[in-house]
Amino acid sequence: MTSIADQFKEKIEQGKMPEPIPRWRVQFKHAALWILFCSFVVVGTASSGVAVWFMTDPGGLLFEYKNGDALSRILDLLPLFWILLSLILAVGAIAIFVHAPRGYRHRTVVIGGAVFLAFIAFGGAISATGMSDKIESAASRMPGYKYIQRPRMAQFMQMEQNTIIGRIQETHNGWLLLQDPRGIVWQVDVSQCVSRQNNILEPGNCVHIIGVPSTTVEFFEAEQLLPCPRGVRIQHVQQYLKGQVKEPVR
């Protein structure tokens, strides 16, 4: 009976053995794996930071949907997009690490726990330092992101029905001038606001006002004054409005 060693020797002598894999190819594969792992961790951490930023919005996400149904809450795709992206990248990073060289020495549960804790910790730090706003703003320029934003933008299209958003033009004692995304300037009485944050009453700030609009003139009696929900920007709403206006087909 021929031993395994003799069989290998015979194949070598007959030239039937496959050529050895070049060292540079092995090193390139290992480097590509770790680069992909690091990119998943970096982008996933940034995504978790934006997700935390959305979920901790004091006057936005929960306030918008307190009177909505369960489906409306689920379909708030903008925060959900970042949460899912973070989870997908976390799972991808774990899978890459497990299959990477020497990754098999560690338990998958330990690796997964470490990755998720890192995402939460660094994501919270990114949110706390104010970087999430810049990340989300940069992402909003990517192709396709506007379609994810569309459900949220649609909430502000009927702005005269007891709610309005806009950019503050001027502030005075007890009232202010507000320009909505269509360019209409409103005079807003904020003297009777139940919920009012004076730190946002500065020209240029985006604010979300709930109250009673006039049916004859551009006047709004505000009952609550809040900053615009996170992820909602005046330029985004303006772009949405322009997209809604189509030339009639002839």
N, C-alpha and C positions, 0 to 999 in steps of 0.2 A: 504494500500500500504506500503510495507516494505521499510524503508529508506536505504540509502547506508550504514549508520553506522551500522544498524541492520544486513545488508547482510554481512558486514565484520566481525561482532561479531559472526554471525552464522558459517561463514567459519572457523574462529579461533577455535570455540568450536568443530567443526567437524574435525579439523586438515587438512583442505584442502588448507590452505595458504602456499605459497612457503617459504622455509627457507630463512632467511635474509642473504644477501651477507656479508661474513666476512669483517671486516674493513681492514685487511691486503691486501685483494685482490683489494679493491678499491684504497688503497694507492699505491699498486704496479702498477696498471693500470695508475694512474695519473703520477707516477714517470717515467714509461716507455714512456709515451707520451712526457714529457718534455725532457727526455734524447734524444729521437728521434728528437725532434725539435732542440735541441742544436747541435746535430751531423749534421743535415741538414744545419744549419746556418754556422757551422765551415767549413765543407767541401765545401759548396756553396760559402762562402767567399774566400776560398783558390782557388777555380775554377775561380771565377771572377777575382782574382788577376793574375792568369796565362793568362786569356783571355785578360786582359788589357795589360799585358806584351807582348803578341803576336801582338796586334793591334797597339802598339806604337813602333814596331821594326823599327828603322830609315832606315835601309838598307836591310830589308829582305822581309817581306810579300808583300808590294806594289811594291818594286823594282823587285821582281821575276816575277810578273804577269803584268807588265806594257805593255808588248807586247802579252799577252795571251788573249784568248777569255773569254767570260763571264762564260762559263761552267768550265773552269780551275779555275777561282776565287772561284766559288761555291764549287768545289770539293777539295779545300784546307782543308782537313778534320781535320787536327791537331788543328788549332785555332778554327774551327767550333765545334769540340768536346767539348772543354772547355767552349765555350759560351753556348752551349745547356745544358751541365751538370749544369752550374751555374743557368740557367733559370729553369730547372726541379727541382733542389733542392730548389730554391726560392719558386716556386709554392707549393712544398711539405711542406715546412716550414709554409707557410701561411695557408694551409689546416689544418695542425696539430694544429696550434695556434687557429684557429677559432673553432675547435671542442674540444679543451682542456677546462678544468674547468675554468670558468670565462672569457674564450675567447669570448663568445657571447656578452659580454658587450661592445666590441669595434667593430667599423665598419670594414668590410673586406677591403674596399678601404684604410683606414688609416693604417691597418696592412700591406697590400701589399706595400704601399708607403714607410713605415718605413723599411721593409725588403729590398726592392730594393735599397733604399738610403744607407742602411748599407752595402749591398754587394758592391756597387760602391765605397763608401768611404773607407771601409777597404780593398777592392780589390786593389784600387789605392795605398793605403799605403803599402800593401804587395809587389806590383810591384816596388814601389819607393825604398823600403829597400833592394831589391835584393833577396827576398825570393822566388819569382816566379820561378826562374831558378832552385832552389833546389827542389821545389815541383814538377815541370815538370820532372826533372831528376829522382826523386824517382818514379814518376808514370810510367816512361818509362820501369821500371823493372817489372811492373805488366803484367800478362798473357793477351794476346790479344792487348796490346797497340801497338805492332810492326805492327799489321795489319792496325791500324789507321795511323801510320807513313809512311806506304809503298808508298802512292801517292807522298808524299814529297820527299822520298828517290829516287824515280824513276826519278826525275828531274835532278839528278846529275850523272846519269849513263853514259851519253855521254859527258864526261868532256873535251874532246879535241875539241869539237865544240864550240870554242870561249869562253868557261867558264871552270873553274876548281876550286875545293875546296881542301883544304889540311891543314896540320899542318906545321908551319914554323920550319925549322931545324936550319938555320943560317941566319943572316942578315949582309949585307955589304953595302957599300956606293953605292946606286942606284940599287942593286939587292939582291936577297935572294934565299935560297934553300927551296923548298917546297916538302913535301912528301904527295902524294895523298892517298886515302883510300886503293888503291891496293898495296901500298908500293913503287911505282915508285917515284923517286926523280927528281924534275924539277928545272932547273935554271930559275928564273923569273926576268926579267928586269922591275923594277918599276920606273925608272927615268922619264918616259914620262907619268905617270899616270895623268889623268885629275881629277879624284876623288881619293884622297889618304888620309888615316887616319894614321898618324905616330904613334899614341898611340897604335895601334895594331901590329906594327912591332917589335914584341918580340918573341923569340923562344918559341915554345909550343902553341902559339895562333892559332886558327882555322880561316882561311881567305877564302874569296870568291873573285876570280879574274876573270875579263872579259878582253879579249884581243885577240891576234893573236898567235896561237901555231905554232911551227915549224913542218913540215911534215917529217923531217928526224931525228931530235934529240929531247931529252927532254928539249926543250927551249920554254919559253913562254914570249912574249912581252906584258906586262900588260898595259891596258888602264884605268881600274878602279880597285881599291883595297878596299874591304869592309870586315867587319867581317862576319863570317858565319851567315846565317839567324837563328833566334832564334828557338830552338827546333831541329836544325840539328847539330849532333855531329859526329865526325869522327868515333867513335866506332859503332854508329848506321848504318852508311853507310857501314862500313866493314862487319857487320853482315848481312846486306841486300845483299851485293855482294856474300858472302859465300852461302846465301840461293838461289841465282840465279844460282850458279854452281851446276849442278846435274850430278851424274854418269850416263853414258849411259846405257839404259836398254838392256840386252842381252837375 
